[in-house]
Amino acid sequence: MQSSWNVTDGEKIYMPEGKYFIGNLHGVLNEETRDELSNLHFQNGSPVEGRFKLSDGRDVVSYLFAVNESAIQDYQGREYRFKGTGLVSITKTGGLEEEFGDWDGGHIVEFKNEFICQSSTCSNPTSYPNKRSVRICFGEEVCLNGEVCTDEAEEDFYAGK
């Protein structure tokens, strides 16, 4: 019996050129903005991914990243720390300097042209029924591959455990 891999690509979100922070936004936003973003991420108790427009006008693209590790590296070897949030996000750096400025959870990347943000999942229900992997890309400059998760680990993540 031949195994079959299913790849599901999420929505392509186009972002303009500019200087962006990529990583865990909870360390770089003030408490009010952080709470607003958290409420958008978890509407009616369910996780929501995609583009968000905050009340201050800031655009944020966020993806849930239910990985079994608290830190991962992109293809260039830059480390991203999730500090228990399981979220990886991108937003322009303007205005972040006036806020907390804990850059430890991510990196500043400059995009010279418009770019695409997208999340993809890969699974093989025949050979690996309880596993999946996630790939999140911010342009060609930053791609993160999540460790394969079991359904139980994913359920724990969404339940906030």
N, C-alpha and C positions, 0 to 999 in steps of 0.2 A: 504494500500500500504506500503510495507516494504522499509525502507530507505537503501541506498547502499553507503558505504564509499569506495572511491577510494584512494589507497595508491600508490604513485609512488616513488620508491627508485632511487636516483641518482647513478652515477658511484662510485664504491669503489676505493678510492685512498689510496695506501699503503705508509706509511711513516716509516723511520727507527727509532729505539730507540733514545732517546736523550732528551735534555732540550729545551723546546719550549715556545715561547710567543704566547698566544691565545687571540685575541681581535681585537681592532681597531689598525691596524698597522700605521695609519697616524700620530700617536703621537710618534712613535719610529723609524721612518725612516727619513733620511734627505730629503730635498725638491726634489732633482733630482730623488732619488729612489722612492719617493712617487708619483711624476709625471709619472714615467715610469709604476708603478703599476696601477695608475688610467687609463692610456691609454690602458693597457691590459684589465682592467675590463670593459671598455666601448668602444668596437671596433665598428666602423661604427654606433655609436649612440645607439647600443644595448648592454645590460648588458651581461657579460660573466662570468661564474663561473668555478672553477676547479683549476688545478695545473698550476702554472706559473713559468718559469725560468727567473730570472732577469739577466741583463747584467753583474752584479757582481758575478753571479753564485748562488745566493740565491734562494732556492726553497720556494715558497709560495703557500698555498692552501687557496682559498677564496670562500666565499659564500655570495650571496646577501640575506639580511635578512630584508625584508620589514615589519617591525613590527610597531605597533602603539605606541611604547614606545621608549624612548632614552636609556633605560637600562633594562636588564633582568638578572635573576639569573640562574646558572646551578643547577644541582641536589645537589651539595655540598654547595649551598648558596653563591657562589662567584658571584659578580656582574660584568657585562660587559657593558660598555658604548659605544654607537655608535657615539656620537657627530655629528649626521646628515649624516654620511656616509652610514649607512645601511649595512655595510660590517663587517663580522666576518672572521678573517683570522688566519692562523697558520704559523709560521716560526721558525727555530732554533734560539736560543738566541745569538749565536756567532756573534760578530760584532755589535750588537745592543747597547751595553754599550758605544761604541764610538760615537754613534749617539745621538739623542735628549734625549731618555730615559724617555719619559712621559708614565709611566706604568699604569696610571690611567684608560686607556680604556680596560685593560685586566689583565691577570695573567700569571705567569710562572708555567708551569707544566712539571714534568719530567716523561717520558715514559720509562719504564724498558725494553720493548720489542717492536717489530714492531707493528704498529697499523693502523687502518683504519679510514679515514675521509670520511664522507658521509652525504648527505642532502636528506631528504625525505619530500614529501608534502602529505597532506591528505585533501580530499574534499568530499563533499556529494552534488552533483549537484541537486539531487531530493529534499532534504529537505532544503538545504542551498545553493542555486545557486550562491550567490555572496560572499561566504566565503571560506577560506582555512587556513590551519595551516602548519607551517614549523618546522621540527625537524632537527637540525644539530648536528652531533656527531663527536668528535675527540677522537677516541678510546672509551673505556668504562669510561674513567676518566671525560670527559666533554661532556655533552649533553645539548643543548639549545632548548627550545620549544618556537616558536614565537607565539605571540598573533594572533588570527584569524583576517584576514584582509578582507576588502571588496575589490571588484575589483577596486573601485574608489581610495581607499587608495594605492593599488598596482600601479595603473596607475600614481598617483601623485608621488610615490616613484621613478618609472622609469623615470619620466619626470623631476626629480630633484627638486620637490616642497617640 
